[in-house]
Amino acid sequence: MSAYRTINPTTGETLEEHPVIDDAAVEEILARSADEYERYRSLPLAERTDTLRRAAELFRERMPELAEILTVEMGKPITQARGEVALVASIFEYYADNAERFLAEEQLDIVGGGEARVRTEPIGALLGIMPWNYPYYQVARFAAPNLALGNTIVLKHARNCPRAALALERVLHDAGVPTDAYINALVDSGQVARIIADDRIRGVSLTGSEAAGAAVGEVAGRHMKKYVLELGGSDPFIVLDDADIDAAVAAAVVGRFANGGQACTASKRFIVVDAVYDEFTRKFIDAVAEIAVGDPTDPDTFLGPLSSTSASAELDEIVRDAVDKGATLHVGPQARPSAAFYPPSVLTEVTPEMRAYEEELFGPAAVVYRVASPQAAVRLANSSPFGLSSSIFTQDAELAETIAEQLEAGMVWINSTSKSAPDLPFGGVKRSGVGRELARFGIDEFANKKLVRVLEPLR
């Protein structure tokens, strides 16, 4: 069986390795999680939320070491790594502060005598399957609301970030989350399918690729399990003719190249109306050319390596396919400290027969399109099979609202790129997934909305 490995993408050095657990260990984990659920769900809510509040404190206290793990393990620039840890702390704190309000009984306004109310209750042990690009944040979106609710969690993390996975588990256990209420499981894909099918697992949440989502959804559906899928994105960034071009360019650089462009909500398709296309594209390319690829441990570095040499090679295949078929590559090749580094790149003249037209570019490469009108921009934006997040740059409030209504996306940002916050729901439509995370919506996904109906007053 394959192993979990920490490989520093900056140097290519293998730092540690963890074997996949055997089936007997999987059985033990499932039994522990299911048994703990019966106890954990009965704890006073205040006791559960106290552990989440303490977890937030520990994330802040341990920020230097937790951020360093992200930089070493997946190449995240250290300043951005610290930002991820801070965001995670805010998510745990948010559910600690708001769980009582979210879980309060709701009285229904009904026809007829008596009363009716809805209780929000946990459903059982859950499986989380999480990716490597935000090793703490992706877990926090799933774990914090469900630990507040009273569900227990078995967490399967990506193979290339075991150090981050284990560090996060330590924070939660040190904060007081019971050992069996949150279990990190080093399992392989074959074991995942069996875990989902097991009657003791009541739901599964995956953040990952479209292919992984389809596989998980198929198994979960066959076994009648609730699932949440947060998948890929090919997020449009629409620039209209009255936009503040300098502000749009600055946002475009951050929106596309933060975290090495390795984000499902990264701005990926820059759709610019003809009147400002030349100005925006020229300024955008000039700004991208100034991005220096550097050492991710340097606080001033904005773009470090990708998570692996294979990730860099996969992105290069898509870029080369576009160039070979007639697209123009701007900026492009520059000195690469190692094979995991990829130069910030911009493609123009991309057409439908190129992979870059439809596939998600998961790395520091942008595609810029010219369109004739706002209506054409919406048509191009909606032509993608994905529908996660989107951005609109304009000074016309009425037009912005009209376009926001027309976009097939789970999230729309006006004069901004997508940014995550604990109190904002996260999720998409079409092939970008099913379900929502964060805000009050995140605590309702794996909950039993139990109706209690009383026809006549009870003594």
DAPEMO-V828125 format. One record per residue. RES is the residue in three letters. D_CENTER is the distance of its C-alpha to the mean C-alpha in Angstrom with 1 decimal. Layout:
# DAPEMO-V828125
res: <RES | RES>
d_center: <D_CENTER | D_CENTER>
This chain:
# DAPEMO-V828125
res: <MET | SER | ALA | TYR | ARG | THR | ILE | ASN | PRO | THR | THR | GLY | GLU | THR | LEU | GLU | GLU | HIS | PRO | VAL | ILE | ASP | ASP | ALA | ALA | VAL | GLU | GLU | ILE | LEU | ALA | ARG | SER | ALA | ASP | GLU | TYR | GLU | ARG | TYR | ARG | SER | LEU | PRO | LEU | ALA | GLU | ARG | THR | ASP | THR | LEU | ARG | ARG | ALA | ALA | GLU | LEU | PHE | ARG | GLU | ARG | MET | PRO | GLU | LEU | ALA | GLU | ILE | LEU | THR | VAL | GLU | MET | GLY | LYS | PRO | ILE | THR | GLN | ALA | ARG | GLY | GLU | VAL | ALA | LEU | VAL | ALA | SER | ILE | PHE | GLU | TYR | TYR | ALA | ASP | ASN | ALA | GLU | ARG | PHE | LEU | ALA | GLU | GLU | GLN | LEU | ASP | ILE | VAL | GLY | GLY | GLY | GLU | ALA | ARG | VAL | ARG | THR | GLU | PRO | ILE | GLY | ALA | LEU | LEU | GLY | ILE | MET | PRO | TRP | ASN | TYR | PRO | TYR | TYR | GLN | VAL | ALA | ARG | PHE | ALA | ALA | PRO | ASN | LEU | ALA | LEU | GLY | ASN | THR | ILE | VAL | LEU | LYS | HIS | ALA | ARG | ASN | CYS | PRO | ARG | ALA | ALA | LEU | ALA | LEU | GLU | ARG | VAL | LEU | HIS | ASP | ALA | GLY | VAL | PRO | THR | ASP | ALA | TYR | ILE | ASN | ALA | LEU | VAL | ASP | SER | GLY | GLN | VAL | ALA | ARG | ILE | ILE | ALA | ASP | ASP | ARG | ILE | ARG | GLY | VAL | SER | LEU | THR | GLY | SER | GLU | ALA | ALA | GLY | ALA | ALA | VAL | GLY | GLU | VAL | ALA | GLY | ARG | HIS | MET | LYS | LYS | TYR | VAL | LEU | GLU | LEU | GLY | GLY | SER | ASP | PRO | PHE | ILE | VAL | LEU | ASP | ASP | ALA | ASP | ILE | ASP | ALA | ALA | VAL | ALA | ALA | ALA | VAL | VAL | GLY | ARG | PHE | ALA | ASN | GLY | GLY | GLN | ALA | CYS | THR | ALA | SER | LYS | ARG | PHE | ILE | VAL | VAL | ASP | ALA | VAL | TYR | ASP | GLU | PHE | THR | ARG | LYS | PHE | ILE | ASP | ALA | VAL | ALA | GLU | ILE | ALA | VAL | GLY | ASP | PRO | THR | ASP | PRO | ASP | THR | PHE | LEU | GLY | PRO | LEU | SER | SER | THR | SER | ALA | SER | ALA | GLU | LEU | ASP | GLU | ILE | VAL | ARG | ASP | ALA | VAL | ASP | LYS | GLY | ALA | THR | LEU | HIS | VAL | GLY | PRO | GLN | ALA | ARG | PRO | SER | ALA | ALA | PHE | TYR | PRO | PRO | SER | VAL | LEU | THR | GLU | VAL | THR | PRO | GLU | MET | ARG | ALA | TYR | GLU | GLU | GLU | LEU | PHE | GLY | PRO | ALA | ALA | VAL | VAL | TYR | ARG | VAL | ALA | SER | PRO | GLN | ALA | ALA | VAL | ARG | LEU | ALA | ASN | SER | SER | PRO | PHE | GLY | LEU | SER | SER | SER | ILE | PHE | THR | GLN | ASP | ALA | GLU | LEU | ALA | GLU | THR | ILE | ALA | GLU | GLN | LEU | GLU | ALA | GLY | MET | VAL | TRP | ILE | ASN | SER | THR | SER | LYS | SER | ALA | PRO | ASP | LEU | PRO | PHE | GLY | GLY | VAL | LYS | ARG | SER | GLY | VAL | GLY | ARG | GLU | LEU | ALA | ARG | PHE | GLY | ILE | ASP | GLU | PHE | ALA | ASN | LYS | LYS | LEU | VAL | ARG | VAL | LEU | GLU | PRO | LEU | ARG>
d_center: <27.5 | 25.0 | 23.8 | 20.8 | 21.5 | 20.7 | 21.8 | 21.9 | 20.9 | 23.1 | 26.1 | 25.4 | 26.8 | 25.9 | 25.8 | 25.4 | 25.2 | 24.6 | 26.1 | 24.5 | 26.1 | 28.7 | 29.0 | 31.2 | 28.6 | 26.0 | 28.7 | 29.2 | 25.6 | 25.5 | 28.8 | 27.8 | 24.7 | 26.6 | 29.6 | 27.7 | 26.2 | 29.7 | 30.3 | 27.0 | 26.8 | 30.3 | 29.7 | 30.2 | 27.1 | 28.1 | 28.1 | 24.5 | 23.3 | 25.5 | 23.6 | 20.3 | 22.2 | 23.6 | 20.2 | 19.2 | 22.5 | 22.1 | 18.8 | 20.7 | 23.8 | 22.3 | 20.1 | 22.3 | 22.1 | 18.4 | 17.6 | 20.1 | 18.5 | 15.4 | 17.9 | 20.1 | 17.7 | 15.3 | 17.1 | 15.0 | 17.7 | 19.0 | 18.8 | 15.0 | 14.7 | 16.8 | 14.7 | 11.6 | 14.2 | 15.6 | 12.5 | 12.1 | 15.8 | 15.7 | 13.4 | 15.9 | 18.7 | 17.6 | 17.9 | 21.0 | 22.5 | 21.7 | 21.7 | 25.5 | 25.3 | 22.5 | 24.5 | 27.9 | 30.1 | 30.4 | 33.9 | 34.3 | 36.9 | 38.8 | 42.0 | 44.7 | 45.8 | 44.0 | 40.4 | 36.9 | 33.8 | 30.3 | 28.9 | 25.2 | 25.3 | 23.1 | 23.4 | 23.3 | 21.6 | 18.0 | 16.3 | 12.6 | 11.5 | 8.7 | 8.1 | 9.8 | 8.0 | 7.0 | 9.4 | 10.1 | 7.4 | 5.2 | 8.8 | 10.0 | 8.2 | 10.0 | 13.0 | 14.4 | 15.3 | 16.5 | 18.6 | 20.0 | 20.9 | 22.7 | 20.7 | 20.7 | 17.9 | 18.2 | 15.2 | 15.0 | 13.1 | 13.1 | 16.7 | 16.5 | 15.3 | 17.8 | 18.9 | 15.7 | 15.4 | 19.1 | 19.0 | 16.4 | 18.6 | 21.6 | 20.4 | 19.9 | 23.3 | 25.0 | 23.9 | 25.7 | 23.2 | 25.5 | 25.2 | 25.0 | 22.5 | 19.7 | 20.4 | 18.6 | 19.8 | 20.4 | 20.9 | 21.0 | 19.9 | 23.3 | 23.1 | 19.8 | 21.6 | 24.5 | 22.4 | 20.8 | 24.4 | 25.9 | 27.3 | 26.2 | 22.5 | 21.9 | 18.3 | 15.2 | 11.5 | 9.6 | 6.1 | 7.9 | 10.7 | 12.9 | 15.6 | 14.0 | 13.1 | 16.7 | 18.1 | 16.5 | 17.3 | 20.8 | 21.6 | 20.3 | 22.2 | 25.3 | 25.3 | 24.6 | 21.4 | 18.9 | 15.4 | 12.0 | 10.1 | 6.7 | 7.9 | 8.9 | 10.2 | 13.5 | 13.4 | 17.0 | 18.4 | 21.9 | 24.7 | 27.9 | 31.4 | 31.6 | 28.4 | 28.8 | 28.3 | 28.1 | 25.4 | 23.5 | 23.9 | 22.7 | 19.5 | 19.2 | 19.5 | 16.8 | 14.5 | 15.0 | 15.7 | 13.7 | 12.0 | 14.4 | 12.7 | 10.1 | 7.0 | 6.4 | 7.6 | 10.3 | 13.7 | 15.3 | 18.4 | 20.8 | 23.3 | 26.3 | 29.5 | 32.7 | 34.4 | 31.9 | 30.5 | 32.8 | 32.3 | 28.5 | 28.3 | 30.9 | 29.4 | 25.8 | 27.3 | 29.4 | 26.5 | 24.4 | 27.7 | 27.7 | 24.5 | 25.7 | 23.9 | 24.7 | 24.5 | 21.1 | 23.2 | 24.9 | 23.6 | 24.6 | 22.5 | 19.9 | 19.2 | 19.6 | 19.3 | 16.6 | 15.4 | 18.5 | 21.6 | 20.5 | 17.4 | 19.8 | 22.4 | 20.1 | 19.3 | 23.0 | 24.1 | 22.4 | 23.8 | 27.2 | 27.3 | 27.0 | 29.7 | 31.9 | 31.9 | 32.8 | 29.8 | 30.5 | 28.5 | 28.6 | 28.3 | 27.2 | 28.8 | 29.6 | 30.2 | 27.6 | 27.9 | 26.6 | 25.3 | 21.7 | 22.1 | 21.8 | 23.6 | 22.0 | 23.2 | 23.8 | 25.1 | 27.4 | 29.5 | 26.9 | 28.2 | 27.2 | 28.7 | 26.3 | 23.1 | 21.4 | 22.3 | 20.0 | 17.7 | 14.4 | 15.4 | 12.8 | 14.8 | 17.2 | 19.1 | 19.5 | 21.5 | 23.8 | 25.7 | 28.9 | 29.6 | 32.7 | 31.5 | 28.8 | 29.4 | 28.9 | 25.6 | 24.4 | 25.7 | 24.0 | 20.6 | 21.0 | 22.3 | 19.0 | 17.9 | 14.4 | 13.8 | 10.5 | 11.4 | 14.7 | 17.2 | 20.9 | 23.4 | 26.8 | 29.4 | 30.4 | 28.9 | 30.3 | 29.1 | 25.5 | 25.6 | 27.1 | 24.6 | 21.7 | 23.4 | 23.8 | 20.4 | 18.6 | 15.1 | 13.1 | 13.1 | 15.9 | 16.6 | 20.3 | 21.4 | 18.0 | 14.8 | 11.5 | 11.0 | 9.2 | 11.8 | 12.6 | 15.0 | 13.1 | 11.8 | 8.4 | 8.8 | 10.9 | 14.2 | 16.1 | 14.4 | 10.9 | 11.1 | 12.9 | 12.6 | 11.0 | 9.4 | 10.9 | 14.4 | 17.2 | 15.4 | 13.1 | 16.3 | 18.1 | 16.1 | 17.8 | 20.9 | 24.5 | 25.8 | 29.3 | 32.3 | 35.3 | 38.4 | 41.7 | 44.5 | 47.1 | 46.9 | 47.1 | 49.7>
